[in-house]
């Protein structure tokens, strides 16, 4: 689960962790969609691409303290999100989650 400490709400109920090479490489490729409250947390990651994906996603970039330092809404398939300075964790989630869950830069997100 991904929990927003600042807003005291759950951002994602089902959060998968990708920290190995294969898990990071595969990411969300090959998936037809993400369920409403499902996401992928990628460790040691400061940029992403959506090549070979079939759906748009929202993306959060967190620093080592789990603070949101950047976000990208509605990243369409076959796009690149360039390097985000000081980002250590990337969270990929369904399109619209950032707005629906009111996530903002500066929010502290923890995995429970």
N, C-alpha and C positions, 0 to 999 in steps of 0.2 A: 504494500500500500504506500502511496505517496501522499504525505500530509503537509498542508500549508500551516506552519506555526503562526504566522502573522494573522491569517484570516480564520484560523481554527476550523479548517474544513478539509475534507478528503478531496484531493485532486484526481487521483486514480486509485481504484480499488485493486486492480490486478496489474502489478508492475513486474515485468521480467527484467532480469539483470543480464547484461552482456559485458563480460570482462575478458573472455578468451578471444584469440584471434578469429576463429571460425564464427563465433557468435557475433562479433563485431562486423566481420566481413558480410555475413548473411543479412544481419539486421532485419528489416521488414520485407526484403525482396521475396517475391513469390506469394506473398499474402494477398488475398482478395480485398481484405478490409481489416480494420481494427474495431473491436467492440467498443461501445460508448465509454467505458471506464477502464480501458486496457492501454498499456503503454510499454515502452522499452527504454530502460536506462542504460546508457553506454558509458562505461568508465574510461578515463584517459582519452577523452574525445573533445575536440574543439572546433570541428567542422563536419558537415554531413553532405551527402548527395541523395537524391531520390531516384537515381537511375534504376530501371527495371521495376519500379513500383507502379501500382495501378490506382492509387488514390492519394489525395493531398493529406498533409499532416501539419500539426502545430509542433513547434520545436522550442524547447527551453534550454538555455545554456547556464550552468551553475559553476560557481568557483569551488575551490576546495572546502570552503565552509558551508557549502550547500545553499548559497544565496543566489537568487536569480540575477544574472548580470546582463543577459540579452534574451530576446525571444523573437521568433519568426512565426507569423500566422499564415495558415493556408499555403504551405509550400507545395506546389504542384509537382507531379511526377516529372522526371528528367530535368531537375534543377539542382544547382549547387548552392550551398550556404557556406560562404567563405569563413576562414579562420576567425574565431572570436578570441581576442586577447584575454588571457587569464581564465578561460573556460577549462574546466577539468571534467565535467559531467554533462552529457547531453541527454535530454529526455524527449523521445518522440511519442506523440499521442494523437488521438483523433482530431481532425479538423474541427475547430470551434471550441475546443476545451479551454484554451487560454481565456477567451472571452466569457464562456459559460461559468467557469470556476473563478473568474476575477483575479487571475494571477497577474502580478505586476513585478517589474524590476525592483529588487530589494527584498522580496519575500524570501523567507527561509523555508526550504522544503526538506523534509526528512523522510527516510524510508522506515516504515514500521512493519 
